[in-house]
Amino acid sequence: MRYFENHEAIYARRLRAGADGWDDGAYDDFALREVVLSWLATSSAAKPGAKILELGCGTGALSCMLAKQGFQVTGVDISSSAISFARSIASKRALGVAFTVADVCALEFTDAGFDLVIDSHLLHCIALPLERRQLLSRISRLLASDGEFWTETMALQEGFQESPGRRIDRAGTVWTTVESPNLCSDAVMEGGSWWIPMRYISPTAEALLEEFAAAGLKPIEWSLVPSSVPGEMADFRTRLARCAL
């Protein structure tokens, strides 16, 4: 199993317990709601009937909101349990969202040209540098010439604490210990313990901008929102456009 495939077990457990998403709270009160609404109000890419791809859509709250506003929406997540739940909600609300179970690191569309690609807190779950480069390059290719990529992802802030079972390397990959390498094909042995990648926390906002630039994406706007909780990560938010060829 790859390190990011544990999302299925987490979603399945939460849904069995009566939750309707990754986080607690009402279904339609999801974390990215206000950010996305503010960008929809100002972005020229969010034109009537725009074609939108949501990466890491989970149980589909954002995709459903976008479809209700008249956009053509495709939602992708690796969790079959989350996608099944999303389809049931869209059906009850008579919304035509194309929900798909897929690994975004191997994502292919024969008909791309998306006006918007939105990262719903997926990018920081792709923890290894090579896979991040491949994913961001793929996102750039999926965009229409005047399309945009929107993301809110993690950046390091002062006070981040490592622990005996968690460490962060110089590249920004967060590793956690496991008892057996059989649990994950990405496990590595270091210091007498097995470690697997868990998250990516960029060392700086500038490092993220450089990563996006290498994939052919340039910022339209960006901001770094510090966490009010000591030791937690800051939120890096940005709208990006494709660089001219």
C-alpha positions in Angstrom: 0.0 0.0 0.0 1.2 3.5 -0.8 1.4 6.0 2.0 -1.5 8.1 0.8 -3.9 5.1 0.5 -4.7 5.2 4.2 -7.2 7.9 3.5 -9.7 5.2 2.5 -9.5 3.6 5.9 -9.9 7.0 7.6 -12.9 8.0 5.5 -14.5 4.5 6.0 -14.1 4.8 9.8 -15.5 8.3 10.0 -18.5 7.6 7.8 -19.4 4.5 9.8 -19.2 6.7 12.9 -21.8 9.1 11.4 -19.5 11.8 10.2 -20.0 13.2 6.6 -16.5 14.4 5.8 -12.9 14.5 6.8 -13.5 17.2 9.4 -16.2 17.6 12.0 -19.1 20.0 11.4 -21.9 20.4 9.0 -21.5 19.0 5.5 -21.8 22.3 3.7 -19.6 24.2 6.2 -16.3 22.9 4.8 -12.8 24.4 5.4 -12.3 25.9 1.9 -15.8 27.4 1.5 -15.0 31.0 2.2 -11.7 31.1 0.3 -13.3 29.5 -2.8 -16.3 31.8 -2.6 -14.0 34.9 -2.5 -12.0 33.7 -5.5 -15.1 32.7 -7.5 -16.2 36.4 -7.1 -13.0 37.8 -8.6 -11.6 35.2 -11.0 -12.2 35.5 -14.7 -11.7 31.7 -15.0 -14.8 31.1 -13.0 -17.0 32.1 -16.0 -20.6 30.8 -16.3 -20.6 27.0 -17.1 -16.8 26.8 -16.3 -15.3 23.3 -16.4 -13.8 22.5 -12.9 -11.7 19.7 -11.5 -11.6 19.2 -7.8 -8.6 17.1 -6.6 -9.1 15.4 -3.2 -12.8 16.0 -3.2 -13.5 13.7 -0.3 -17.3 13.4 0.3 -18.0 16.1 -2.3 -19.2 19.2 -0.4 -17.2 21.7 -2.5 -18.0 19.9 -5.8 -21.7 20.0 -4.9 -21.5 23.7 -4.1 -19.9 24.4 -7.4 -22.3 22.3 -9.4 -25.3 24.1 -7.7 -23.8 27.3 -9.1 -24.0 25.9 -12.6 -20.4 24.8 -13.2 -19.4 21.6 -14.9 -17.7 19.7 -12.1 -15.5 16.6 -11.8 -14.5 15.4 -8.3 -11.6 13.0 -7.8 -10.5 11.2 -4.6 -8.6 8.0 -3.8 -11.2 6.9 -1.2 -14.0 4.8 -2.7 -16.0 5.2 0.5 -15.8 9.0 0.2 -16.8 9.0 -3.5 -19.7 6.7 -2.8 -21.0 9.1 -0.1 -20.4 12.1 -2.5 -22.4 10.4 -5.2 -25.3 9.8 -2.9 -25.4 13.4 -1.8 -25.2 14.7 -5.4 -28.0 12.3 -6.4 -30.3 13.5 -3.5 -29.6 17.1 -4.5 -30.1 16.4 -8.3 -26.6 17.7 -9.0 -24.7 16.3 -12.0 -21.2 16.0 -10.6 -18.8 13.4 -12.2 -17.3 11.8 -9.1 -14.3 9.4 -9.8 -12.2 7.2 -7.7 -8.6 7.7 -8.8 -5.0 8.2 -7.7 -4.2 11.8 -8.7 -0.5 10.9 -9.2 -1.6 8.7 -12.1 -4.5 10.9 -13.3 -5.2 11.2 -17.0 -8.0 12.9 -18.9 -8.4 12.5 -22.6 -10.4 15.7 -22.6 -8.6 18.2 -20.4 -8.9 22.0 -20.8 -10.2 22.7 -17.3 -11.0 26.3 -16.5 -10.3 25.7 -12.8 -8.4 22.9 -11.0 -8.9 23.2 -7.2 -6.8 21.4 -4.7 -8.9 20.5 -1.7 -6.1 20.0 0.9 -4.6 17.2 -1.3 -1.3 18.7 -2.3 0.3 18.5 1.2 -0.7 14.8 1.3 1.6 14.1 -1.6 4.8 14.0 0.4 7.6 12.9 -1.9 9.3 15.5 -4.1 9.3 13.5 -7.3 5.5 12.8 -7.1 4.8 16.4 -6.3 6.7 17.6 -9.3 4.9 15.1 -11.5 1.5 16.0 -10.1 2.0 19.8 -10.5 3.2 19.3 -14.1 0.1 17.3 -14.8 -2.1 20.0 -13.3 -0.5 22.6 -15.5 -1.2 20.4 -18.5 -4.9 19.9 -17.5 -5.6 23.6 -17.5 -7.0 25.5 -20.4 -4.7 28.3 -21.7 -6.5 30.9 -19.5 -7.3 28.4 -16.7 -6.3 28.7 -13.0 -5.1 26.4 -10.2 -6.3 27.1 -6.7 -4.7 25.7 -3.6 -4.5 26.1 0.1 -1.6 24.0 1.5 0.8 23.8 4.4 3.9 25.9 5.2 6.2 25.7 8.2 6.0 28.3 10.9 8.1 29.0 13.9 7.5 26.6 16.8 6.9 23.4 14.8 7.8 20.5 17.1 9.2 17.2 16.1 8.4 14.2 18.4 9.8 10.8 19.0 7.5 9.4 16.3 7.5 12.3 13.9 10.2 14.2 12.1 10.6 16.6 9.2 13.4 16.4 6.7 15.2 19.3 5.0 12.9 19.0 1.9 9.8 19.4 4.0 8.6 15.8 4.1 7.1 14.8 7.4 7.8 11.2 8.4 6.2 9.0 11.0 7.2 5.7 12.5 5.5 2.4 11.8 6.0 -1.0 13.4 6.4 -3.0 10.2 7.5 -2.1 6.6 4.8 -4.4 5.4 2.3 -1.7 6.2 3.6 0.6 3.4 5.7 0.2 0.3 7.3 3.6 1.0 8.8 2.6 4.3 12.5 3.3 4.9 14.7 2.2 7.8 16.6 4.9 9.7 18.0 4.9 13.2 16.7 1.5 13.9 13.1 2.4 13.1 10.8 2.1 10.1 9.5 5.5 8.8 6.9 6.3 6.2 6.1 9.7 4.6 3.0 11.4 6.0 2.7 15.0 4.8 4.6 17.8 3.1 5.1 21.1 4.9 7.0 23.6 2.8 9.9 25.2 4.6 8.9 28.6 3.2 6.3 30.3 1.0 9.1 31.0 -1.5 9.9 27.3 -1.8 6.3 26.6 -2.8 6.4 29.4 -5.4 9.6 28.0 -6.8 7.9 24.5 -7.0 4.9 25.9 -8.8 7.1 27.9 -11.2 9.1 24.7 -12.1 5.7 23.2 -13.2 4.8 26.2 -15.4 2.5 27.9 -12.9 2.7 31.6 -11.9 0.9 33.2 -9.0 -1.9 35.6 -9.6 -2.2 36.2 -5.8 -1.0 34.5 -2.7 -1.0 34.9 1.1 0.5 33.1 4.1 -2.0 32.8 7.0 -0.2 31.9 10.3 -1.9 29.5 12.7 -3.0 30.9 16.0 -2.0 27.5 17.6 1.7 27.3 18.5 3.5 24.5 16.7 0.8 24.2 14.0 1.3 24.8 10.3 0.6 28.1 8.5 -1.9 28.1 5.5 -0.4 29.1 2.2 -3.2 30.2 -0.3 -2.7 31.0 -3.9 -4.4 31.3 -7.3 -2.0 30.4 -10.1 -2.2 30.7 -13.9 -0.3 28.7 -16.6 2.9 30.4 -17.8 2.8 31.4 -21.4 4.5 28.8 -23.7 
